[in-house]
Amino acid sequence: MQSNNIPPLKFNPILKSVIWGGEKIAPFKGIVTEQEKIGESWEISGVKGNESVVANGPDAGLTLTQMIEKYGADLVGEANFKKFGTMFPLLIKIIDAAGDLSLQVHPDDELAGKRHNSLGKTEMWYIVDTDANATILSGLSKELTPKKYAEIGADSSLLDYVAKHESHPGEVYFLPAGRVHGIGAGNLLVEVQETSDITYRIYDYGRVDAKTGKTRELHVDLAKDAIDYTVYPDYKAKPGYDIDGVQELVKCDHFCVYRITTDGERTFYPTHGGFSTFTCIEGSLKVSDDRGNEVSIAKGESVLIPAMAKEIKLQGNGVIIDAIN
């Protein structure tokens, strides 16, 4: 393992075509592709089989896992390296739902570890843009017992128990593991989540997989023990005050997420001891560090700020979603 001058890192996006995907991600990111129905752009990923590849600097071509193997705590921070080893603990995505996503739930760390030898999946959504009448499904609207859930199974009447929210740009939804949820058609959003690809699909509108010609697999039984059956009074996150263009969106054990607006120049001095990820949702910015490294970031692009950076300067006019760990 070696210590070196690690610049802010950009990665080649991993574009996922899915049954509910749309056509907004490519123009949002300013890229040209013949790929259709892109529902997800995995911006920064350490998921096995879907590992991000560095696109800039002397380590271009290495995967995120290889970067952690090479640089260790200098990249991810001492605490993260001690806890997660070479696994990158967050997954950053941009999601475009042209159709409704399935109703689903994710297990927590304990259940996912026991069943899948994986982290669980707590996540958050920042709504970037919406079509008219777009909705988000999040949480339960009325009492649902495990027994009643088992009786309903994959029936559409399950939707009667799920809270539906009109979604608007700038809104934030925090989705702790166990919360039943679904992204409705017409939402473009940034997702920050634990590094996990474990999803229990519990209702899917009867859709058929284009490749197999069969209805998509459901995980009704697995989901039973994963669901949080508590009915909460509100499911929209309540971000903190915007102080000089910096607004805390979500803070939990797995990540803290901020919305940062820059018009001109601002400088940060990271003290949390870990890494940061920037995803630009508006405008463009130059990102520079205390070691003389510089990289540009435009709307739809993401960058990983190594833990070794002691000073980060943003210059330009833009808005970023900043996830730290």
C-alpha positions as a Markdown table, in Angstrom:
| # | Residue | x | y | z |
|---|---|---|---|---|
| 1 | Met | 0.0 | 0.0 | 0.0 |
| 2 | Gln | 1.4 | 3.4 | -0.8 |
| 3 | Ser | 0.5 | 7.0 | 0.1 |
| 4 | Asn | 0.4 | 9.3 | -2.9 |
| 5 | Asn | -1.2 | 12.4 | -4.4 |
| 6 | Ile | -4.7 | 11.1 | -5.1 |
| 7 | Pro | -6.6 | 13.7 | -7.1 |
| 8 | Pro | -10.4 | 14.1 | -7.0 |
| 9 | Leu | -11.6 | 11.1 | -9.0 |
| 10 | Lys | -14.1 | 10.9 | -11.8 |
| 11 | Phe | -15.4 | 7.5 | -13.1 |
| 12 | Asn | -17.0 | 6.1 | -16.2 |
| 13 | Pro | -20.8 | 5.9 | -15.5 |
| 14 | Ile | -22.4 | 2.4 | -15.5 |
| 15 | Leu | -25.6 | 2.9 | -17.4 |
| 16 | Lys | -28.4 | 0.4 | -16.7 |
| 17 | Ser | -31.2 | -0.3 | -19.1 |
| 18 | Val | -34.3 | -1.5 | -17.2 |
| 19 | Ile | -38.0 | -2.2 | -17.9 |
| 20 | Trp | -39.0 | 1.1 | -16.3 |
| 21 | Gly | -36.2 | 3.2 | -17.5 |
| 22 | Gly | -36.5 | 6.4 | -19.5 |
| 23 | Glu | -34.5 | 8.8 | -21.8 |
| 24 | Lys | -33.6 | 11.6 | -19.4 |
| 25 | Ile | -30.2 | 10.4 | -18.0 |
| 26 | Ala | -28.1 | 10.8 | -21.1 |
| 27 | Pro | -29.1 | 14.4 | -21.8 |
| 28 | Phe | -28.9 | 15.2 | -18.1 |
| 29 | Lys | -25.3 | 13.9 | -18.1 |
| 30 | Gly | -24.5 | 15.5 | -21.4 |
| 31 | Ile | -23.6 | 12.2 | -23.1 |
| 32 | Val | -24.6 | 10.7 | -26.4 |
| 33 | Thr | -25.5 | 7.0 | -26.4 |
| 34 | Glu | -27.7 | 4.6 | -28.4 |
| 35 | Gln | -28.6 | 2.8 | -25.3 |
| 36 | Glu | -32.3 | 3.0 | -24.5 |
| 37 | Lys | -34.5 | 2.9 | -21.4 |
| 38 | Ile | -31.7 | 3.9 | -19.1 |
| 39 | Gly | -33.1 | 3.8 | -15.6 |
| 40 | Glu | -29.9 | 4.1 | -13.6 |
| 41 | Ser | -26.5 | 5.6 | -13.9 |
| 42 | Trp | -24.3 | 4.0 | -11.3 |
| 43 | Glu | -22.0 | 7.0 | -10.6 |
| 44 | Ile | -19.7 | 5.7 | -7.9 |
| 45 | Ser | -19.9 | 1.9 | -7.2 |
| 46 | Gly | -17.9 | -0.7 | -5.4 |
| 47 | Val | -20.5 | -3.4 | -5.9 |
| 48 | Lys | -18.9 | -6.6 | -7.2 |
| 49 | Gly | -19.5 | -7.0 | -10.9 |
| 50 | Asn | -20.4 | -3.3 | -11.2 |
| 51 | Glu | -17.3 | -1.6 | -10.0 |
| 52 | Ser | -16.7 | 2.0 | -11.2 |
| 53 | Val | -13.5 | 2.5 | -13.3 |
| 54 | Val | -11.4 | 5.7 | -12.8 |
| 55 | Ala | -11.6 | 8.0 | -15.8 |
| 56 | Asn | -9.0 | 10.7 | -14.9 |
| 57 | Gly | -5.5 | 11.0 | -13.5 |
| 58 | Pro | -2.6 | 8.6 | -13.3 |
| 59 | Asp | -4.8 | 5.7 | -12.1 |
| 60 | Ala | -7.3 | 5.9 | -15.0 |
| 61 | Gly | -8.5 | 2.4 | -15.8 |
| 62 | Leu | -8.3 | 1.0 | -12.2 |
| 63 | Thr | -11.5 | 0.0 | -10.5 |
| 64 | Leu | -12.6 | 1.6 | -7.3 |
| 65 | Thr | -11.7 | -1.6 | -5.4 |
| 66 | Gln | -8.2 | -1.6 | -6.9 |
| 67 | Met | -7.9 | 2.0 | -5.8 |
| 68 | Ile | -8.7 | 1.1 | -2.2 |
| 69 | Glu | -6.3 | -1.8 | -2.4 |
| 70 | Lys | -3.6 | 0.6 | -3.6 |
| 71 | Tyr | -4.2 | 3.6 | -1.3 |
| 72 | Gly | -6.3 | 2.3 | 1.6 |
| 73 | Ala | -7.1 | 4.9 | 4.3 |
| 74 | Asp | -5.7 | 7.7 | 2.2 |
| 75 | Leu | -8.6 | 7.2 | -0.1 |
| 76 | Val | -11.5 | 6.2 | 2.2 |
| 77 | Gly | -10.3 | 7.2 | 5.7 |
| 78 | Glu | -9.0 | 5.3 | 8.6 |
| 79 | Ala | -12.3 | 4.4 | 10.1 |
| 80 | Asn | -13.8 | 3.2 | 6.8 |
| 81 | Phe | -10.8 | 1.2 | 5.9 |
| 82 | Lys | -10.8 | -0.5 | 9.3 |
| 83 | Lys | -14.5 | -1.3 | 9.1 |
| 84 | Phe | -15.0 | -2.1 | 5.4 |
| 85 | Gly | -11.6 | -3.1 | 4.1 |
| 86 | Thr | -11.5 | -2.8 | 0.3 |
| 87 | Met | -15.3 | -2.5 | 0.0 |
| 88 | Phe | -16.4 | 1.0 | -0.8 |
| 89 | Pro | -19.3 | 1.6 | 1.6 |
| 90 | Leu | -21.6 | 3.9 | -0.5 |
| 91 | Leu | -23.3 | 3.6 | -3.8 |
| 92 | Ile | -24.2 | 6.8 | -5.7 |
| 93 | Lys | -26.8 | 6.6 | -8.5 |
| 94 | Ile | -28.9 | 8.8 | -10.8 |
| 95 | Ile | -32.3 | 7.3 | -11.4 |
| 96 | Asp | -34.8 | 8.1 | -14.2 |
| 97 | Ala | -38.2 | 6.4 | -13.7 |
| 98 | Ala | -40.3 | 6.6 | -16.9 |
| 99 | Gly | -42.5 | 3.9 | -15.4 |
| 100 | Asp | -43.3 | 2.9 | -11.9 |
| 101 | Leu | -40.6 | 0.9 | -10.1 |
| 102 | Ser | -41.7 | -2.1 | -8.1 |
| 103 | Leu | -42.9 | -1.8 | -4.6 |
| 104 | Gln | -40.0 | -3.1 | -2.6 |
| 105 | Val | -38.2 | -3.2 | 0.7 |
| 106 | His | -34.5 | -3.7 | 1.8 |
| 107 | Pro | -33.2 | -5.7 | 4.7 |
| 108 | Asp | -31.1 | -4.0 | 7.4 |
| 109 | Asp | -27.5 | -4.8 | 8.1 |
| 110 | Glu | -28.2 | -7.6 | 10.5 |
| 111 | Leu | -30.7 | -9.5 | 8.3 |
| 112 | Ala | -28.8 | -8.9 | 5.1 |
| 113 | Gly | -25.6 | -10.2 | 6.8 |
| 114 | Lys | -27.3 | -13.3 | 8.0 |
| 115 | Arg | -29.1 | -14.1 | 4.7 |
| 116 | His | -26.8 | -12.7 | 2.1 |
| 117 | Asn | -23.4 | -11.9 | 3.7 |
| 118 | Ser | -24.0 | -8.4 | 2.6 |
| 119 | Leu | -24.7 | -4.9 | 4.0 |
| 120 | Gly | -28.3 | -3.9 | 4.3 |
| 121 | Lys | -29.6 | -1.0 | 2.3 |
| 122 | Thr | -30.5 | 2.3 | 3.9 |
| 123 | Glu | -30.9 | 5.0 | 1.2 |
| 124 | Met | -32.0 | 8.5 | 0.5 |
| 125 | Trp | -33.5 | 10.3 | -2.6 |
| 126 | Tyr | -33.0 | 13.8 | -3.7 |
| 127 | Ile | -35.7 | 14.7 | -6.3 |
| 128 | Val | -34.0 | 16.6 | -9.1 |
| 129 | Asp | -36.9 | 16.9 | -11.5 |
| 130 | Thr | -40.4 | 15.6 | -12.0 |
| 131 | Asp | -43.1 | 15.3 | -14.6 |
| 132 | Ala | -46.6 | 16.5 | -13.8 |
| 133 | Asn | -48.4 | 14.3 | -11.2 |
| 134 | Ala | -45.3 | 12.3 | -10.3 |
| 135 | Thr | -45.4 | 10.4 | -7.0 |
| 136 | Ile | -43.2 | 8.7 | -4.5 |
| 137 | Leu | -44.4 | 5.7 | -2.5 |
| 138 | Ser | -42.8 | 5.6 | 1.0 |
| 139 | Gly | -43.9 | 4.0 | 4.2 |
| 140 | Leu | -47.2 | 2.7 | 5.4 |
| 141 | Ser | -50.4 | 4.8 | 5.5 |
| 142 | Lys | -52.3 | 2.5 | 7.9 |
| 143 | Glu | -51.8 | -0.5 | 10.1 |
| 144 | Leu | -50.5 | -3.6 | 8.3 |
| 145 | Thr | -49.6 | -6.6 | 10.4 |
| 146 | Pro | -47.2 | -9.3 | 9.4 |
| 147 | Lys | -50.2 | -11.7 | 9.3 |
| 148 | Lys | -52.2 | -9.4 | 7.1 |
| 149 | Tyr | -49.2 | -8.9 | 4.8 |
| 150 | Ala | -48.8 | -12.7 | 4.4 |
| 151 | Glu | -52.5 | -13.0 | 3.5 |
| 152 | Ile | -52.3 | -10.2 | 0.9 |
| 153 | Gly | -49.1 | -11.5 | -0.7 |
| 154 | Ala | -48.3 | -9.9 | -4.0 |
| 155 | Asp | -51.9 | -8.7 | -4.5 |
| 156 | Ser | -52.4 | -5.1 | -5.7 |
| 157 | Ser | -54.4 | -4.4 | -2.6 |
| 158 | Leu | -51.0 | -4.1 | -0.8 |
| 159 | Leu | -50.9 | -0.6 | -2.4 |
| 160 | Asp | -53.8 | 0.5 | -0.3 |
| 161 | Tyr | -51.5 | 0.3 | 2.8 |
| 162 | Val | -48.7 | 2.3 | 1.3 |
| 163 | Ala | -48.3 | 6.1 | 1.7 |
| 164 | Lys | -48.3 | 8.0 | -1.6 |
| 165 | His | -46.7 | 11.4 | -1.9 |
| 166 | Glu | -46.8 | 14.0 | -4.7 |
| 167 | Ser | -43.1 | 14.6 | -5.6 |
| 168 | His | -41.5 | 17.9 | -6.4 |
| 169 | Pro | -37.9 | 19.0 | -7.3 |
| 170 | Gly | -35.9 | 19.7 | -4.2 |
| 171 | Glu | -37.7 | 17.2 | -1.9 |
| 172 | Val | -35.8 | 14.6 | 0.1 |
| 173 | Tyr | -36.9 | 11.1 | 1.1 |
| 174 | Phe | -35.0 | 9.1 | 3.7 |
| 175 | Leu | -35.6 | 5.4 | 3.4 |
| 176 | Pro | -34.1 | 3.4 | 6.3 |
| 177 | Ala | -33.9 | -0.3 | 5.7 |
| 178 | Gly | -37.3 | -1.9 | 6.3 |
| 179 | Arg | -39.3 | 0.9 | 4.8 |
| 180 | Val | -41.6 | -0.2 | 2.0 |
| 181 | His | -41.1 | 2.2 | -1.0 |
| 182 | Gly | -41.3 | 2.7 | -4.7 |
| 183 | Ile | -40.3 | 5.4 | -7.2 |
| 184 | Gly | -43.3 | 6.5 | -9.3 |
| 185 | Ala | -43.1 | 7.3 | -13.0 |
| 186 | Gly | -41.8 | 10.8 | -13.8 |
| 187 | Asn | -39.1 | 11.2 | -11.2 |
| 188 | Leu | -35.4 | 12.0 | -11.9 |
| 189 | Leu | -33.4 | 11.7 | -8.7 |
| 190 | Val | -30.0 | 11.2 | -7.0 |
| 191 | Glu | -29.8 | 8.2 | -4.7 |
| 192 | Val | -27.3 | 7.7 | -2.0 |
| 193 | Gln | -27.3 | 4.3 | -0.4 |
| 194 | Glu | -25.2 | 1.7 | 1.4 |
| 195 | Thr | -23.3 | -0.6 | -0.8 |
| 196 | Ser | -25.8 | -3.3 | -1.3 |
| 197 | Asp | -27.7 | -4.7 | -4.2 |
| 198 | Ile | -30.2 | -6.6 | -2.1 |
| 199 | Thr | -33.8 | -5.7 | -3.0 |
| 200 | Tyr | -37.0 | -7.6 | -2.0 |
| 201 | Arg | -39.6 | -6.9 | -4.7 |
| 202 | Ile | -43.1 | -7.4 | -3.3 |
| 203 | Tyr | -45.4 | -6.0 | -6.0 |
| 204 | Asp | -44.6 | -5.3 | -9.6 |
| 205 | Tyr | -47.8 | -4.4 | -11.4 |
| 206 | Gly | -47.8 | -7.7 | -13.2 |
| 207 | Arg | -45.0 | -6.8 | -15.6 |
| 208 | Val | -43.3 | -9.3 | -17.8 |
| 209 | Asp | -39.5 | -9.5 | -18.3 |
| 210 | Ala | -38.8 | -8.8 | -21.9 |
| 211 | Lys | -36.0 | -11.4 | -22.0 |
| 212 | Thr | -37.8 | -14.4 | -20.4 |
| 213 | Gly | -41.4 | -13.6 | -21.2 |
| 214 | Lys | -42.3 | -14.3 | -17.6 |
| 215 | Thr | -43.5 | -12.1 | -14.8 |
| 216 | Arg | -40.6 | -10.7 | -12.8 |
| 217 | Glu | -39.5 | -12.5 | -9.7 |
| 218 | Leu | -41.1 | -11.4 | -6.4 |
| 219 | His | -39.7 | -11.9 | -2.9 |
| 220 | Val | -42.9 | -11.7 | -0.8 |
| 221 | Asp | -41.8 | -14.2 | 1.8 |
| 222 | Leu | -38.3 | -12.8 | 2.2 |
| 223 | Ala | -39.7 | -9.3 | 2.7 |
| 224 | Lys | -42.0 | -10.3 | 5.6 |
| 225 | Asp | -39.2 | -10.2 | 8.2 |
| 226 | Ala | -37.6 | -7.2 | 6.6 |
| 227 | Ile | -40.5 | -4.8 | 6.7 |
| 228 | Asp | -40.9 | -2.1 | 9.4 |
| 229 | Tyr | -44.6 | -2.3 | 10.1 |
| 230 | Thr | -44.7 | 1.0 | 12.1 |
| 231 | Val | -46.9 | 3.7 | 10.7 |
| 232 | Tyr | -45.1 | 7.0 | 11.0 |
| 233 | Pro | -46.7 | 10.5 | 10.9 |
| 234 | Asp | -44.5 | 11.8 | 8.1 |
| 235 | Tyr | -42.2 | 10.2 | 5.5 |
| 236 | Lys | -40.6 | 13.3 | 3.9 |
| 237 | Ala | -37.2 | 14.3 | 5.3 |
| 238 | Lys | -36.9 | 17.7 | 6.8 |
| 239 | Pro | -33.7 | 19.2 | 5.7 |
| 240 | Gly | -31.9 | 21.7 | 7.9 |
| 241 | Tyr | -31.6 | 25.4 | 7.2 |
| 242 | Asp | -29.7 | 26.7 | 4.2 |
| 243 | Ile | -26.7 | 28.4 | 5.7 |
| 244 | Asp | -24.6 | 30.3 | 3.2 |
| 245 | Gly | -25.6 | 27.8 | 0.4 |
| 246 | Val | -25.0 | 24.7 | 2.5 |
| 247 | Gln | -28.0 | 22.6 | 3.6 |
| 248 | Glu | -28.0 | 19.3 | 5.5 |
| 249 | Leu | -30.4 | 16.9 | 3.9 |
| 250 | Val | -30.0 | 13.7 | 5.7 |
| 251 | Lys | -27.8 | 12.5 | 8.6 |
| 252 | Cys | -27.7 | 8.8 | 9.7 |
| 253 | Asp | -25.3 | 6.2 | 10.8 |
| 254 | His | -24.4 | 5.3 | 7.2 |
| 255 | Phe | -23.9 | 8.7 | 5.6 |
| 256 | Cys | -24.5 | 12.5 | 5.8 |
| 257 | Val | -25.8 | 14.2 | 2.7 |
| 258 | Tyr | -25.7 | 18.0 | 2.0 |
| 259 | Arg | -26.9 | 20.2 | -0.8 |
| 260 | Ile | -24.2 | 22.8 | -1.7 |
| 261 | Thr | -24.9 | 25.8 | -3.9 |
| 262 | Thr | -21.8 | 27.7 | -5.2 |
| 263 | Asp | -21.9 | 31.1 | -7.0 |
| 264 | Gly | -18.3 | 32.1 | -7.3 |
| 265 | Glu | -16.0 | 30.4 | -4.9 |
| 266 | Arg | -16.1 | 28.5 | -1.6 |
| 267 | Thr | -13.5 | 26.5 | 0.3 |
| 268 | Phe | -14.0 | 23.5 | 2.6 |
| 269 | Tyr | -11.6 | 22.0 | 5.2 |
| 270 | Pro | -12.9 | 18.4 | 5.7 |
| 271 | Thr | -12.6 | 17.2 | 9.3 |
| 272 | His | -14.8 | 14.1 | 9.3 |
| 273 | Gly | -11.9 | 11.8 | 8.4 |
| 274 | Gly | -13.6 | 10.1 | 5.5 |
| 275 | Phe | -14.2 | 10.6 | 1.8 |
| 276 | Ser | -16.9 | 12.8 | 0.1 |
| 277 | Thr | -18.8 | 12.3 | -3.1 |
| 278 | Phe | -20.0 | 15.2 | -5.2 |
| 279 | Thr | -22.8 | 14.8 | -7.7 |
| 280 | Cys | -23.6 | 17.9 | -9.7 |
| 281 | Ile | -27.3 | 18.5 | -10.4 |
| 282 | Glu | -27.0 | 22.0 | -11.9 |
| 283 | Gly | -24.4 | 24.2 | -13.6 |
| 284 | Ser | -20.6 | 23.4 | -13.6 |
| 285 | Leu | -17.8 | 23.7 | -11.1 |
| 286 | Lys | -14.0 | 23.4 | -10.9 |
| 287 | Val | -12.9 | 21.2 | -7.9 |
| 288 | Ser | -9.4 | 21.7 | -6.6 |
| 289 | Asp | -7.5 | 20.4 | -3.6 |
| 290 | Asp | -4.6 | 21.4 | -1.4 |
| 291 | Arg | -2.2 | 19.3 | -3.4 |
| 292 | Gly | -2.7 | 21.2 | -6.7 |
| 293 | Asn | -5.1 | 18.8 | -8.3 |
| 294 | Glu | -8.0 | 20.1 | -10.4 |
| 295 | Val | -11.0 | 18.5 | -12.0 |
| 296 | Ser | -14.2 | 19.9 | -13.6 |
| 297 | Ile | -17.6 | 18.7 | -12.7 |
| 298 | Ala | -20.7 | 19.5 | -14.8 |
| 299 | Lys | -24.4 | 18.7 | -14.4 |
| 300 | Gly | -24.9 | 14.9 | -14.2 |
| 301 | Glu | -21.3 | 14.2 | -13.3 |
| 302 | Ser | -19.9 | 12.9 | -10.0 |
| 303 | Val | -16.5 | 13.0 | -8.3 |
| 304 | Leu | -15.0 | 11.2 | -5.3 |
| 305 | Ile | -12.9 | 13.4 | -2.9 |
| 306 | Pro | -10.2 | 11.3 | -1.2 |
| 307 | Ala | -10.0 | 11.3 | 2.6 |
| 308 | Met | -6.4 | 12.7 | 2.3 |
| 309 | Ala | -7.7 | 16.0 | 0.9 |
| 310 | Lys | -7.3 | 18.7 | 3.6 |
| 311 | Glu | -8.7 | 21.5 | 1.6 |
| 312 | Ile | -11.3 | 21.5 | -1.2 |
| 313 | Lys | -12.2 | 24.5 | -3.3 |
| 314 | Leu | -15.2 | 24.9 | -5.5 |
| 315 | Gln | -15.2 | 27.6 | -8.2 |
| 316 | Gly | -18.0 | 28.4 | -10.7 |
| 317 | Asn | -21.8 | 28.3 | -10.6 |
| 318 | Gly | -23.5 | 25.1 | -9.7 |
| 319 | Val | -25.3 | 22.9 | -7.2 |
| 320 | Ile | -24.0 | 19.6 | -5.9 |
| 321 | Ile | -25.3 | 16.8 | -3.7 |
| 322 | Asp | -22.4 | 16.0 | -1.3 |
| 323 | Ala | -22.4 | 12.6 | 0.5 |
| 324 | Ile | -19.8 | 12.0 | 3.2 |
| 325 | Asn | -18.8 | 8.9 | 5.1 |
